[in-house]
């Protein structure tokens, strides 16, 4: 959320604290979702949050990518997220190996922070 948001100073929030706040809509999401603005990528989402157009409930691993004008407040009762990474069994690409190592490091950091 923006650092000027009414809940930004809290150490933790619950989903009920976010009632009435616009949340992002993703183009491929099922109908009946959030009434907030449609977003297409993380950059756009963070920009709209900074403009106070919405708040977003995101995985804790995103914390390292926040802009200086945004704050992350843990949402105690948010559903956990799962990210699945798959690649061809016999792949030998150094770039792929580096990506997998980076993803594992992010996952380890998120686990260490309770995310």
N, CA, C and O atoms as a Tinker XYZ file with bonds, in Angstrom:
   460  protein
     1  N      0.849000   -1.178000    0.000000    73     2
     2  CA     0.000000    0.000000    0.000000    64     1     3
     3  C      0.889000    1.233000    0.000000    63     2     4     5
     4  O      2.070000    1.157000    0.338000    81     3
     5  N      0.314000    2.376000   -0.383000    73     3     6
     6  CA     1.123000    3.596000   -0.339000    64     5     7
     7  C      1.536000    3.895000    1.102000    63     6     8     9
     8  O      0.796000    3.587000    2.037000    81     7
     9  N      2.692000    4.482000    1.278000    73     7    10
    10  CA     3.170000    4.780000    2.636000    64     9    11
    11  C      2.264000    5.773000    3.356000    63    10    12    13
    12  O      2.338000    5.888000    4.579000    81    11
    13  N      1.410000    6.495000    2.630000    73    11    14
    14  CA     0.477000    7.446000    3.245000    64    13    15
    15  C     -0.889000    6.825000    3.557000    63    14    16    17
    16  O     -1.781000    7.529000    4.031000    81    15
    17  N     -1.072000    5.533000    3.304000    73    15    18
    18  CA    -2.348000    4.856000    3.521000    64    17    19
    19  C     -2.673000    4.787000    5.011000    63    18    20    21
    20  O     -1.762000    4.725000    5.837000    81    19
    21  N     -3.940000    4.798000    5.361000    73    19    22
    22  CA    -4.384000    4.774000    6.760000    64    21    23
    23  C     -3.889000    3.548000    7.524000    63    22    24    25
    24  O     -3.774000    3.602000    8.748000    81    23
    25  N     -3.591000    2.440000    6.831000    73    23    26
    26  CA    -3.130000    1.223000    7.487000    64    25    27
    27  C     -1.618000    1.019000    7.382000    63    26    28    29
    28  O     -1.092000    0.022000    7.877000    81    27
    29  N     -0.929000    1.943000    6.750000    73    27    30
    30  CA     0.499000    1.753000    6.461000    64    29    31
    31  C      1.359000    1.641000    7.715000    63    30    32    33
    32  O      2.415000    1.009000    7.670000    81    31
    33  N      0.949000    2.222000    8.811000    73    31    34
    34  CA     1.739000    2.179000   10.040000    64    33    35
    35  C      1.531000    0.926000   10.870000    63    34    36    37
    36  O      2.223000    0.720000   11.867000    81    35
    37  N      0.593000    0.092000   10.471000    73    35    38
    38  CA     0.302000   -1.124000   11.233000    64    37    39
    39  C      1.395000   -2.168000   11.022000    63    38    40    41
    40  O      2.063000   -2.188000    9.989000    81    39
    41  N      1.562000   -3.029000   12.015000    73    39    42
    42  CA     2.519000   -4.130000   11.868000    64    41    43
    43  C      1.866000   -5.318000   11.178000    63    42    44    45
    44  O      2.561000   -6.133000   10.571000    81    43
    45  N      0.532000   -5.433000   11.262000    73    43    46
    46  CA    -0.214000   -6.527000   10.633000    64    45    47
    47  C     -1.644000   -6.037000   10.397000    63    46    48    49
    48  O     -2.143000   -5.164000   11.107000    81    47
    49  N     -2.293000   -6.620000    9.381000    73    47    50
    50  CA    -3.711000   -6.356000    9.127000    64    49    51
    51  C     -4.415000   -7.674000    8.841000    63    50    52    53
    52  O     -3.771000   -8.705000    8.648000    81    51
    53  N     -5.739000   -7.630000    8.816000    73    51    54
    54  CA    -6.569000   -8.761000    8.404000    64    53    55
    55  C     -7.320000   -8.342000    7.143000    63    54    56    57
    56  O     -7.409000   -7.155000    6.830000    81    55
    57  N     -7.852000   -9.308000    6.432000    73    55    58
    58  CA    -8.602000   -8.992000    5.209000    64    57    59
    59  C     -9.764000   -8.052000    5.497000    63    58    60    61
    60  O    -10.081000   -7.200000    4.667000    81    59
    61  N    -10.409000   -8.188000    6.660000    73    59    62
    62  CA   -11.510000   -7.279000    7.007000    64    61    63
    63  C    -11.054000   -5.824000    7.061000    63    62    64    65
    64  O    -11.834000   -4.919000    6.763000    81    63
    65  N     -9.802000   -5.592000    7.438000    73    63    66
    66  CA    -9.273000   -4.223000    7.461000    64    65    67
    67  C     -9.240000   -3.614000    6.060000    63    66    68    69
    68  O     -9.248000   -2.393000    5.904000    81    67
    69  N     -9.203000   -4.479000    5.045000    73    67    70
    70  CA    -9.130000   -4.009000    3.656000    64    69    71
    71  C    -10.497000   -3.933000    2.982000    63    70    72    73
    72  O    -10.591000   -3.609000    1.799000    81    71
    73  N    -11.557000   -4.233000    3.737000    73    71    74
    74  CA   -12.915000   -4.183000    3.168000    64    73    75
    75  C    -13.183000   -2.805000    2.584000    63    74    76    77
    76  O    -12.918000   -1.785000    3.220000    81    75
    77  N    -13.708000   -2.789000    1.373000    73    75    78
    78  CA   -14.028000   -1.538000    0.696000    64    77    79
    79  C    -12.876000   -0.947000   -0.094000    63    78    80    81
    80  O    -13.070000   -0.009000   -0.868000    81    79
    81  N    -11.677000   -1.485000    0.090000    73    79    82
    82  CA   -10.518000   -1.002000   -0.673000    64    81    83
    83  C    -10.547000   -1.619000   -2.069000    63    82    84    85
    84  O    -10.799000   -2.816000   -2.201000    81    83
    85  N    -10.298000   -0.833000   -3.109000    73    83    86
    86  CA   -10.205000   -1.434000   -4.440000    64    85    87
    87  C     -8.964000   -2.322000   -4.523000    63    86    88    89
    88  O     -7.879000   -1.934000   -4.091000    81    87
    89  N     -9.140000   -3.505000   -5.077000    73    87    90
    90  CA    -8.062000   -4.461000   -5.289000    64    89    91
    91  C     -7.876000   -4.650000   -6.790000    63    90    92    93
    92  O     -8.812000   -4.406000   -7.552000    81    91
    93  N     -6.704000   -5.075000   -7.235000    73    91    94
    94  CA    -6.470000   -5.218000   -8.680000    64    93    95
    95  C     -7.299000   -6.341000   -9.297000    63    94    96    97
    96  O     -7.638000   -7.326000   -8.643000    81    95
    97  N     -7.612000   -6.159000  -10.571000    73    95    98
    98  CA    -8.244000   -7.211000  -11.389000    64    97    99
    99  C     -7.249000   -7.610000  -12.455000    63    98   100   101
   100  O     -6.663000   -6.747000  -13.109000    81    99
   101  N     -7.047000   -8.910000  -12.643000    73    99   102
   102  CA    -6.171000   -9.416000  -13.697000    64   101   103
   103  C     -7.040000   -9.799000  -14.872000    63   102   104   105
   104  O     -8.144000  -10.302000  -14.664000    81   103
   105  N     -6.592000   -9.585000  -16.107000    73   103   106
   106  CA    -7.416000   -9.822000  -17.303000    64   105   107
   107  C     -7.991000  -11.230000  -17.388000    63   106   108   109
   108  O     -9.111000  -11.395000  -17.872000    81   107
   109  N     -7.273000  -12.242000  -16.939000    73   107   110
   110  CA    -7.754000  -13.611000  -17.079000    64   109   111
   111  C     -8.450000  -14.137000  -15.832000    63   110   112   113
   112  O     -8.746000  -15.329000  -15.742000    81   111
   113  N     -8.713000  -13.256000  -14.867000    73   111   114
   114  CA    -9.383000  -13.685000  -13.628000    64   113   115
   115  C    -10.859000  -13.959000  -13.896000    63   114   116   117
   116  O    -11.458000  -13.384000  -14.804000    81   115
   117  N    -11.426000  -14.838000  -13.096000    73   115   118
   118  CA   -12.846000  -15.154000  -13.251000    64   117   119
   119  C    -13.702000  -13.948000  -12.878000    63   118   120   121
   120  O    -13.278000  -13.078000  -12.117000    81   119
   121  N    -14.892000  -13.914000  -13.421000    73   119   122
   122  CA   -15.824000  -12.820000  -13.123000    64   121   123
   123  C    -16.206000  -12.855000  -11.646000    63   122   124   125
   124  O    -16.059000  -13.882000  -10.983000    81   123
   125  N    -16.692000  -11.740000  -11.143000    73   123   126
   126  CA   -17.104000  -11.665000   -9.751000    64   125   127
   127  C    -15.949000  -11.335000   -8.826000    63   126   128   129
   128  O    -16.084000  -11.431000   -7.606000    81   127
   129  N    -14.826000  -10.950000   -9.385000    73   127   130
   130  CA   -13.656000  -10.623000   -8.582000    64   129   131
   131  C    -13.707000   -9.185000   -8.092000    63   130   132   133
   132  O    -14.780000   -8.634000   -7.846000    81   131
   133  N    -12.562000   -8.604000   -7.959000    73   131   134
   134  CA   -12.418000   -7.258000   -7.423000    64   133   135
   135  C    -12.988000   -6.201000   -8.372000    63   134   136   137
   136  O    -12.909000   -6.347000   -9.592000    81   135
   137  N    -13.563000   -5.134000   -7.802000    73   135   138
   138  CA   -14.046000   -4.032000   -8.634000    64   137   139
   139  C    -12.954000   -3.019000   -8.965000    63   138   140   141
   140  O    -13.245000   -1.974000   -9.546000    81   139
   141  N    -11.719000   -3.304000   -8.610000    73   139   142
   142  CA   -10.631000   -2.360000   -8.832000    64   141   143
   143  C    -10.162000   -2.328000  -10.269000    63   142   144   145
   144  O    -10.691000   -3.043000  -11.119000    81   143
   145  N     -9.162000   -1.493000  -10.543000    73   143   146
   146  CA    -8.630000   -1.351000  -11.901000    64   145   147
   147  C     -8.005000   -2.651000  -12.419000    63   146   148   149
   148  O     -7.451000   -3.436000  -11.649000    81   147
   149  N     -8.104000   -2.862000  -13.732000    73   147   150
   150  CA    -7.469000   -4.018000  -14.352000    64   149   151
   151  C     -5.978000   -3.732000  -14.502000    63   150   152   153
   152  O     -5.584000   -2.648000  -14.931000    81   151
   153  N     -5.159000   -4.711000  -14.144000    73   151   154
   154  CA    -3.712000   -4.572000  -14.266000    64   153   155
   155  C     -3.169000   -5.689000  -15.147000    63   154   156   157
   156  O     -3.763000   -6.761000  -15.260000    81   155
   157  N     -2.025000   -5.410000  -15.769000    73   155   158
   158  CA    -1.441000   -6.375000  -16.701000    64   157   159
   159  C     -0.058000   -6.851000  -16.286000    63   158   160   161
   160  O      0.414000   -7.876000  -16.777000    81   159
   161  N      0.605000   -6.117000  -15.380000    73   159   162
   162  CA     1.933000   -6.546000  -14.930000    64   161   163
   163  C      2.239000   -5.899000  -13.582000    63   162   164   165
   164  O      1.523000   -5.009000  -13.125000    81   163
   165  N      3.309000   -6.364000  -12.964000    73   163   166
   166  CA     3.670000   -5.895000  -11.630000    64   165   167
   167  C      3.995000   -4.407000  -11.616000    63   166   168   169
   168  O      3.618000   -3.703000  -10.679000    81   167
   169  N      4.686000   -3.920000  -12.635000    73   167   170
   170  CA     5.021000   -2.499000  -12.685000    64   169   171
   171  C      3.788000   -1.619000  -12.677000    63   170   172   173
   172  O      3.728000   -0.631000  -11.946000    81   171
   173  N      2.801000   -1.977000  -13.491000    73   171   174
   174  CA     1.559000   -1.219000  -13.535000    64   173   175
   175  C      0.841000   -1.304000  -12.193000    63   174   176   177
   176  O      0.323000   -0.304000  -11.697000    81   175
   177  N      0.811000   -2.488000  -11.614000    73   175   178
   178  CA     0.141000   -2.666000  -10.324000    64   177   179
   179  C      0.780000   -1.771000   -9.267000    63   178   180   181
   180  O      0.070000   -1.062000   -8.554000    81   179
   181  N      2.100000   -1.788000   -9.154000    73   179   182
   182  CA     2.770000   -0.982000   -8.131000    64   181   183
   183  C      2.559000    0.508000   -8.371000    63   182   184   185
   184  O      2.437000    1.279000   -7.419000    81   183
   185  N      2.515000    0.912000   -9.622000    73   183   186
   186  CA     2.263000    2.320000   -9.942000    64   185   187
   187  C      0.856000    2.724000   -9.498000    63   186   188   189
   188  O      0.682000    3.787000   -8.901000    81   187
   189  N     -0.146000    1.895000   -9.780000    73   187   190
   190  CA    -1.519000    2.212000   -9.377000    64   189   191
   191  C     -1.676000    2.214000   -7.864000    63   190   192   193
   192  O     -2.456000    2.999000   -7.326000    81   191
   193  N     -0.947000    1.347000   -7.174000    73   191   194
   194  CA    -0.972000    1.367000   -5.706000    64   193   195
   195  C     -0.372000    2.674000   -5.210000    63   194   196   197
   196  O     -0.934000    3.311000   -4.319000    81   195
   197  N      0.760000    3.082000   -5.772000    73   195   198
   198  CA     1.407000    4.336000   -5.364000    64   197   199
   199  C      0.502000    5.536000   -5.604000    63   198   200   201
   200  O      0.546000    6.510000   -4.851000    81   199
   201  N     -0.327000    5.471000   -6.661000    73   199   202
   202  CA    -1.267000    6.567000   -6.952000    64   201   203
   203  C     -2.526000    6.512000   -6.087000    63   202   204   205
   204  O     -3.432000    7.327000   -6.258000    81   203
   205  N     -2.585000    5.559000   -5.164000    73   203   206
   206  CA    -3.724000    5.374000   -4.245000    64   205   207
   207  C     -4.988000    4.945000   -4.971000    63   206   208   209
   208  O     -6.092000    5.194000   -4.485000    81   207
   209  N     -4.846000    4.306000   -6.123000    73   207   210
   210  CA    -6.009000    3.807000   -6.860000    64   209   211
   211  C     -6.454000    2.454000   -6.326000    63   210   212   213
   212  O     -7.588000    2.040000   -6.569000    81   211
   213  N     -5.562000    1.742000   -5.585000    73   211   214
   214  CA    -5.884000    0.426000   -5.043000    64   213   215
   215  C     -4.833000    0.024000   -4.031000    63   214   216   217
   216  O     -3.786000    0.659000   -3.903000    81   215
   217  N     -5.138000   -1.047000   -3.313000    73   215   218
   218  CA    -4.141000   -1.760000   -2.517000    64   217   219
   219  C     -4.047000   -3.152000   -3.124000    63   218   220   221
   220  O     -4.925000   -3.550000   -3.890000    81   219
   221  N     -3.012000   -3.889000   -2.798000    73   219   222
   222  CA    -2.850000   -5.229000   -3.359000    64   221   223
   223  C     -2.363000   -6.176000   -2.271000    63   222   224   225
   224  O     -1.533000   -5.814000   -1.438000    81   223
   225  N     -2.887000   -7.381000   -2.295000    73   223   226
   226  CA    -2.410000   -8.452000   -1.423000    64   225   227
   227  C     -1.527000   -9.332000   -2.302000    63   226   228   229
   228  O     -2.001000   -9.977000   -3.237000    81   227
   229  N     -0.241000   -9.343000   -1.984000    73   227   230
   230  CA     0.758000  -10.004000   -2.823000    64   229   231
   231  C      1.591000  -10.971000   -1.991000    63   230   232   233
   232  O      1.618000  -10.868000   -0.764000    81   231
   233  N      2.262000  -11.898000   -2.639000    73   231   234
   234  CA     3.157000  -12.797000   -1.894000    64   233   235
   235  C      4.260000  -12.004000   -1.194000    63   234   236   237
   236  O      4.685000  -10.958000   -1.684000    81   235
   237  N      4.713000  -12.497000   -0.067000    73   235   238
   238  CA     5.754000  -11.784000    0.682000    64   237   239
   239  C      7.053000  -11.671000   -0.104000    63   238   240   241
   240  O      7.869000  -10.794000    0.179000    81   239
   241  N      7.257000  -12.537000   -1.080000    73   239   242
   242  CA     8.492000  -12.480000   -1.869000    64   241   243
   243  C      8.591000  -11.209000   -2.707000    63   242   244   245
   244  O      9.671000  -10.887000   -3.202000    81   243
   245  N      7.507000  -10.492000   -2.875000    73   243   246
   246  CA     7.508000   -9.261000   -3.667000    64   245   247
   247  C      8.083000   -8.083000   -2.874000    63   246   248   249
   248  O      8.397000   -7.037000   -3.443000    81   247
   249  N      8.215000   -8.259000   -1.583000    73   247   250
   250  CA     8.668000   -7.190000   -0.686000    64   249   251
   251  C      9.943000   -6.513000   -1.183000    63   250   252   253
   252  O     10.067000   -5.291000   -1.095000    81   251
   253  N     10.889000   -7.290000   -1.701000    73   251   254
   254  CA    12.161000   -6.731000   -2.164000    64   253   255
   255  C     12.017000   -5.877000   -3.414000    63   254   256   257
   256  O     12.952000   -5.162000   -3.775000    81   255
   257  N     10.875000   -5.933000   -4.082000    73   255   258
   258  CA    10.675000   -5.193000   -5.326000    64   257   259
   259  C      9.829000   -3.932000   -5.134000    63   258   260   261
   260  O      9.512000   -3.250000   -6.108000    81   259
   261  N      9.463000   -3.617000   -3.897000    73   259   262
   262  CA     8.611000   -2.456000   -3.657000    64   261   263
   263  C      9.363000   -1.153000   -3.874000    63   262   264   265
   264  O     10.556000   -1.041000   -3.592000    81   263
   265  N      8.642000   -0.187000   -4.377000    73   263   266
   266  CA     9.171000    1.163000   -4.535000    64   265   267
   267  C      9.294000    1.801000   -3.150000    63   266   268   269
   268  O      8.705000    1.311000   -2.186000    81   267
   269  N     10.056000    2.889000   -3.049000    73   267   270
   270  CA    10.256000    3.564000   -1.762000    64   269   271
   271  C      8.987000    4.188000   -1.207000    63   270   272   273
   272  O      8.884000    4.399000    0.001000    81   271
   273  N      8.015000    4.490000   -2.070000    73   271   274
   274  CA     6.778000    5.131000   -1.607000    64   273   275
   275  C      5.684000    4.119000   -1.255000    63   274   276   277
   276  O      4.533000    4.497000   -1.040000    81   275
   277  N      6.046000    2.836000   -1.197000    73   275   278
   278  CA     5.102000    1.772000   -0.846000    64   277   279
   279  C      5.592000    1.032000    0.385000    63   278   280   281
   280  O      6.792000    0.968000    0.652000    81   279
   281  N      4.643000    0.469000    1.138000    73   279   282
   282  CA     4.996000   -0.344000    2.298000    64   281   283
   283  C      4.273000   -1.685000    2.213000    63   282   284   285
   284  O      3.187000   -1.796000    1.644000    81   283
   285  N      4.902000   -2.685000    2.790000    73   283   286
   286  CA     4.295000   -4.010000    2.871000    64   285   287
   287  C      3.860000   -4.237000    4.311000    63   286   288   289
   288  O      4.654000   -4.110000    5.242000    81   287
   289  N      2.587000   -4.576000    4.478000    73   287   290
   290  CA     2.042000   -4.901000    5.794000    64   289   291
   291  C      1.500000   -6.324000    5.700000    63   290   292   293
   292  O      0.611000   -6.585000    4.889000    81   291
   293  N      2.013000   -7.249000    6.512000    73   291   294
   294  CA     1.517000   -8.628000    6.441000    64   293   295
   295  C      0.005000   -8.709000    6.671000    63   294   296   297
   296  O     -0.540000   -8.038000    7.547000    81   295
   297  N     -0.659000   -9.547000    5.866000    73   295   298
   298  CA    -2.100000   -9.797000    5.997000    64   297   299
   299  C     -2.243000  -11.186000    6.630000    63   298   300   301
   300  O     -2.049000  -12.206000    5.968000    81   299
   301  N     -2.583000  -11.203000    7.913000    73   299   302
   302  CA    -2.570000  -12.448000    8.683000    64   301   303
   303  C     -3.449000  -13.549000    8.121000    63   302   304   305
   304  O     -3.070000  -14.719000    8.165000    81   303
   305  N     -4.618000  -13.200000    7.592000    73   303   306
   306  CA    -5.552000  -14.250000    7.162000    64   305   307
   307  C     -5.643000  -14.377000    5.631000    63   306   308   309
   308  O     -6.618000  -14.921000    5.114000    81   307
   309  N     -4.644000  -13.884000    4.917000    73   307   310
   310  CA    -4.625000  -14.042000    3.456000    64   309   311
   311  C     -4.315000  -15.495000    3.108000    63   310   312   313
   312  O     -3.565000  -16.174000    3.810000    81   311
   313  N     -4.904000  -15.951000    2.020000    73   311   314
   314  CA    -4.639000  -17.308000    1.548000    64   313   315
   315  C     -3.169000  -17.409000    1.133000    63   314   316   317
   316  O     -2.633000  -16.479000    0.531000    81   315
   317  N     -2.522000  -18.516000    1.447000    73   315   318
   318  CA    -1.137000  -18.678000    0.982000    64   317   319
   319  C     -1.093000  -18.818000   -0.537000    63   318   320   321
   320  O     -2.051000  -19.281000   -1.156000    81   319
   321  N      0.000000  -18.423000   -1.111000    73   319   322
   322  CA     0.175000  -18.553000   -2.558000    64   321   323
   323  C      1.217000  -19.624000   -2.849000    63   322   324   325
   324  O      2.114000  -19.882000   -2.045000    81   323
   325  N      1.079000  -20.224000   -3.991000    73   323   326
   326  CA     2.038000  -21.230000   -4.427000    64   325   327
   327  C      2.511000  -20.862000   -5.819000    63   326   328   329
   328  O      1.706000  -20.586000   -6.709000    81   327
   329  N      3.796000  -20.862000   -5.997000    73   327   330
   330  CA     4.389000  -20.645000   -7.305000    64   329   331
   331  C      5.067000  -21.941000   -7.709000    63   330   332   333
   332  O      5.867000  -22.498000   -6.957000    81   331
   333  N      4.743000  -22.408000   -8.884000    73   331   334
   334  CA     5.303000  -23.661000   -9.379000    64   333   335
   335  C      6.240000  -23.336000  -10.529000    63   334   336   337
   336  O      5.884000  -22.587000  -11.439000    81   335
   337  N      7.413000  -23.889000  -10.485000    73   335   338
   338  CA     8.416000  -23.684000  -11.513000    64   337   339
   339  C      8.736000  -25.035000  -12.135000    63   338   340   341
   340  O      9.056000  -25.989000  -11.425000    81   339
   341  N      8.650000  -25.121000  -13.456000    73   339   342
   342  CA     8.932000  -26.381000  -14.151000    64   341   343
   343  C      9.831000  -26.093000  -15.345000    63   342   344   345
   344  O      9.789000  -25.007000  -15.923000    81   343
   345  N     10.644000  -27.079000  -15.705000    73   343   346
   346  CA    11.506000  -26.958000  -16.858000    64   345   347
   347  C     11.754000  -28.342000  -17.425000    63   346   348   349
   348  O     11.550000  -29.338000  -16.731000    81   347
   349  N     12.193000  -28.423000  -18.682000    73   347   350
   350  CA    12.441000  -29.734000  -19.295000    64   349   351
   351  C     13.475000  -30.530000  -18.490000    63   350   352   353
   352  O     14.466000  -29.977000  -18.013000    81   351
   353  N     13.233000  -31.799000  -18.351000    73   351   354
   354  CA    14.072000  -32.670000  -17.523000    64   353   355
   355  C     15.539000  -32.653000  -17.926000    63   354   356   357
   356  O     16.413000  -32.688000  -17.059000    81   355
   357  N     15.821000  -32.601000  -19.195000    73   355   358
   358  CA    17.207000  -32.681000  -19.659000    64   357   359
   359  C     17.787000  -31.319000  -20.044000    63   358   360   361
   360  O     18.784000  -31.255000  -20.763000    81   359
   361  N     17.180000  -30.244000  -19.577000    73   359   362
   362  CA    17.663000  -28.899000  -19.911000    64   361   363
   363  C     19.047000  -28.667000  -19.310000    63   362   364   365
   364  O     19.312000  -29.077000  -18.179000    81   363
   365  N     19.918000  -28.018000  -20.055000    73   363   366
   366  CA    21.281000  -27.739000  -19.586000    64   365   367
   367  C     21.637000  -26.261000  -19.715000    63   366   368   369
   368  O     22.809000  -25.900000  -19.618000    81   367
   369  N     20.662000  -25.421000  -19.928000    73   367   370
   370  CA    20.904000  -23.991000  -20.122000    64   369   371
   371  C     21.448000  -23.342000  -18.841000    63   370   372   373
   372  O     20.828000  -23.463000  -17.785000    81   371
   373  N     22.587000  -22.662000  -18.918000    73   371   374
   374  CA    23.102000  -21.936000  -17.748000    64   373   375
   375  C     22.132000  -20.843000  -17.281000    63   374   376   377
   376  O     22.009000  -20.593000  -16.082000    81   375
   377  N     21.447000  -20.197000  -18.222000    73   375   378
   378  CA    20.481000  -19.157000  -17.846000    64   377   379
   379  C     19.322000  -19.756000  -17.050000    63   378   380   381
   380  O     18.876000  -19.176000  -16.060000    81   379
   381  N     18.841000  -20.915000  -17.485000    73   379   382
   382  CA    17.772000  -21.585000  -16.760000    64   381   383
   383  C     18.245000  -21.991000  -15.367000    63   382   384   385
   384  O     17.515000  -21.817000  -14.391000    81   383
   385  N     19.448000  -22.524000  -15.267000    73   383   386
   386  CA    19.986000  -22.916000  -13.962000    64   385   387
   387  C     20.095000  -21.707000  -13.033000    63   386   388   389
   388  O     19.777000  -21.805000  -11.847000    81   387
   389  N     20.540000  -20.575000  -13.564000    73   387   390
   390  CA    20.641000  -19.351000  -12.749000    64   389   391
   391  C     19.263000  -18.893000  -12.300000    63   390   392   393
   392  O     19.093000  -18.460000  -11.160000    81   391
   393  N     18.271000  -18.986000  -13.194000    73   391   394
   394  CA    16.908000  -18.601000  -12.840000    64   393   395
   395  C     16.357000  -19.498000  -11.728000    63   394   396   397
   396  O     15.741000  -19.007000  -10.782000    81   395
   397  N     16.575000  -20.801000  -11.839000    73   395   398
   398  CA    16.092000  -21.734000  -10.819000    64   397   399
   399  C     16.760000  -21.442000   -9.478000    63   398   400   401
   400  O     16.095000  -21.465000   -8.442000    81   399
   401  N     18.059000  -21.168000   -9.483000    73   399   402
   402  CA    18.762000  -20.825000   -8.235000    64   401   403
   403  C     18.184000  -19.544000   -7.633000    63   402   404   405
   404  O     17.973000  -19.468000   -6.423000    81   403
   405  N     17.925000  -18.539000   -8.474000    73   403   406
   406  CA    17.356000  -17.284000   -7.972000    64   405   407
   407  C     15.961000  -17.509000   -7.404000    63   406   408   409
   408  O     15.631000  -16.960000   -6.353000    81   407
   409  N     15.138000  -18.303000   -8.077000    73   407   410
   410  CA    13.788000  -18.599000   -7.585000    64   409   411
   411  C     13.856000  -19.337000   -6.255000    63   410   412   413
   412  O     13.074000  -19.047000   -5.349000    81   411
   413  N     14.774000  -20.279000   -6.125000    73   411   414
   414  CA    14.924000  -21.014000   -4.868000    64   413   415
   415  C     15.367000  -20.078000   -3.746000    63   414   416   417
   416  O     14.905000  -20.214000   -2.612000    81   415
   417  N     16.252000  -19.135000   -4.044000    73   415   418
   418  CA    16.700000  -18.176000   -3.033000    64   417   419
   419  C     15.552000  -17.290000   -2.573000    63   418   420   421
   420  O     15.417000  -17.013000   -1.382000    81   419
   421  N     14.720000  -16.842000   -3.517000    73   419   422
   422  CA    13.549000  -16.026000   -3.153000    64   421   423
   423  C     12.596000  -16.846000   -2.289000    63   422   424   425
   424  O     12.074000  -16.344000   -1.293000    81   423
   425  N     12.369000  -18.099000   -2.662000    73   423   426
   426  CA    11.482000  -18.969000   -1.879000    64   425   427
   427  C     12.029000  -19.175000   -0.475000    63   426   428   429
   428  O     11.269000  -19.166000    0.493000    81   427
   429  N     13.331000  -19.359000   -0.357000    73   427   430
   430  CA    13.942000  -19.534000    0.969000    64   429   431
   431  C     13.781000  -18.278000    1.816000    63   430   432   433
   432  O     13.481000  -18.366000    3.006000    81   431
   433  N     13.981000  -17.096000    1.201000    73   431   434
   434  CA    13.804000  -15.836000    1.933000    64   433   435
   435  C     12.373000  -15.673000    2.395000    63   434   436   437
   436  O     12.125000  -15.247000    3.523000    81   435
   437  N     11.422000  -16.010000    1.526000    73   435   438
   438  CA     9.999000  -15.887000    1.876000    64   437   439
   439  C      9.665000  -16.816000    3.036000    63   438   440   441
   440  O      8.921000  -16.434000    3.938000    81   439
   441  N     10.204000  -18.023000    3.021000    73   439   442
   442  CA     9.965000  -18.970000    4.112000    64   441   443
   443  C     10.565000  -18.446000    5.403000    63   442   444   445
   444  O      9.951000  -18.564000    6.463000    81   443
   445  N     11.761000  -17.866000    5.328000    73   443   446
   446  CA    12.405000  -17.310000    6.514000    64   445   447
   447  C     11.619000  -16.156000    7.108000    63   446   448   449
   448  O     11.674000  -15.926000    8.316000    81   447
   449  N     10.878000  -15.417000    6.265000    73   447   450
   450  CA    10.081000  -14.265000    6.730000    64   449   451
   451  C      8.639000  -14.639000    7.020000    63   450   452   453
   452  O      7.817000  -13.760000    7.277000    81   451
   453  N      8.318000  -15.917000    6.985000    73   451   454
   454  CA     6.955000  -16.338000    7.300000    64   453   455
   455  C      5.982000  -16.188000    6.154000    63   454   456   457
   456  O      4.773000  -16.168000    6.385000    81   455
   457  N      6.469000  -16.079000    4.909000    73   455   458
   458  CA     5.581000  -15.874000    3.749000    64   457   459
   459  C      5.297000  -17.083000    2.979000    63   458   460
   460  O      4.567000  -17.027000    1.989000    81   459
